[in-house]
Structure formats: C-alpha cells, structure tokens
Amino acid sequence: ESLKLVERAVGPQKPLFIECDLTNLAALEAAMVETRQRLGPIAVLINNAANDTRRAFADVTEADWDFTMAVDLKHQFFTAQIAAQSMREVGGGSIINFSSTAWMIGSLNLAVYAAAKAAPSQTPRRHHRARLKPEIPIDRRRTPAGSCLGGSYASRHP
C-alpha cells in the first residue's frame, strides 16, 4: 500500500534504497553521489537516524559516546554539507534534521543521546553563519514538546 501511495505521488518510479553505514563518511558520500547519479540533484534531505541505547551516566564509555554521536549527529552535519552543493545547483532546497525532545525533558539514562539530539536545534544557524549555504534561506521551526521533530529545521528557497 505504501508503494501505491508513492507511485501516485511521484509516478511509477520505484523508491531507491542504498545500504550505507552512515558512520563511515566515505560510504555516506558515495551513497549520496550514487543517489544523484540515479535520481538527479538532491533538493530535499531528511536526516532521521538514531541510536537511543540507554545507559546510566556512570556506565557510559568513550566507545558508547563516539558510536552514539556518529549515529545520531555526525551524519546530519556532513550530509547537509554534501546536499547543500546540489541545492545550490538547483537554486534551493530543504534540509530537515529530525531530533528528539529527550534533551529538553531530561530523560533517564539518555545523557549521550540527549546531547546528540540537542545539537540539531543549533546546527542551521551555524551553517548559515559559516556561509555553507548562504543562498538557501533558513527557516528554523520547532514543533511542540513531545513531537519527534523537536529540534528539526527546514531550509527553504522561496
């Protein structure tokens, strides 16, 4: 049924699935290059990956920290960098980073996850100030607490 909805929205083109380890930047960039080759320029990027393994604060190891940051945050920054190049070519686009309200409500045993998910609420402002995508206006939106979009943002070209 989902495939039928997609076909009605975009035509008979099948969704493209590319397996990729998003903690490996070379593999991530290769997957995005393949996407561009097969589907054309990237005008919309949705980052929605997470590892919310729960650990007591005292039990978090450096490996736990590094893995969670790689899965929950690192890809959002670097895929935005890659996609912004394509968006410049087409005159704009949208970048949507899913987050969590865990960082706002202090969820138990999610210290590393919460740290990673707090960052997307500030990332668009930093991209803009760094002029990574100056011609793509930034529209920072925050949805009500309790929503899975708690720290998301969208960059839209008028």
Secondary structure, 3 states (H helix, E strand, C coil): CHHHHHHHHHCCCCCCCCCCCCCCHHHHHHHHHHHHHHHCCCCEEEECCCCCCCCCHHHCCHHHHHHHHHHHHHHHHHHHHHHHHHHHHHCCCEEEECCCCHHHHCCCCCHHHHHHHHHHHCHHHHHHHCCCCCCCCEECCCCCCCCCCCCCCEECCC
